[in-house]
Amino acid sequence: NKKNISDELLSQIIETCGDSLYNIKNEIDKICLISDSDNITKEHLNLDSSFSRSRKRWEMIASIGNRDLNKSVRLAKSIINNSESMISIIFPLLTLFQEILFIKMNNGTFIKPVGYIPLSASLQNNLSKYASNYETSDIEKALRKLKEIEIKQKTSNIDDESELISFVFNVV
């Protein structure tokens, strides 16, 4: 694309997009399309792009992992109001709670899986910390609640914002 980007900004993109080279390339291509400049700056990352939406999603998941209710609710409302749907959020949340359940089952040790985990690198690096914030019964409750939401999504017309906020209040 003949654009320049600092190592710091490239690291931010990798952090947000995870370890999928396809996702990283796709995000850089989108940023290059919206930029007329030869240099990609931090402002380009803060535009209302999929990068910004992904970052908010990862921040919300981190705040749920940290059991920060106020931040989780604020980010959940922002995400849903910016054309995200509950369907796009269920899978990463399921993955978060499955991974922290696996950590609980391994006595607090995160064993790096050989396959792809659809969570950003920073979330993966903090999974053990998140696991320490939850009891096994809390994790199982979260997984059951996500299953219920997914079934409702497929069988009825529900309000995404109220479902997500309800989930956050029940779990965090």
Steps between C-alpha positions, in 0.01 A plus 500: 500500500807722508402646838721543803403395850694513825587181684283618792188539283566172325522334842162652592344356186649157570383522862145579393472264204660201669744263339311450175713635215187528285328724759812715542544546124129569453501767773813670361345501152182666635701765684700570184180544302368771732832681523620743233829549681820304445523437874253313717453683827325431828207713378439249221463226760249705699264557207169317505648195334492131569830552684332739742201268542727199559702693757183593689387139489833380645490777764151392603606136523802602710277705731270200540807286577604759759144513637482876447123550484491872414750474216338181369155661485632821341690307231212257442263789430753664270562180307134417447423860402776490237332235283645195676265217576481254784577222252844651428575526872382157618787300350785704654319501836450125482867461418601720794298300750599164351867591522478623859307181588785295349743701714294424811505132405882520467544655845550854374745420221436621147626240257555672165283313250643389169194623311359842435317679783279786377620736773755778472851436627451727801187308602685171462786634710259593780287184506657373824428834667140492378462142625606610848211751500236229454389190687429190291128538572511860366663380179247221454217751560647731233525216250140394568380860462684535167341175381155637592569824314621312192184287496283812537691666215419208274138451601358844573544870447681642805652835583879461479576785737274373778635145460861614517443733794306227680786257437754748637293564815450126558862405447716791609 
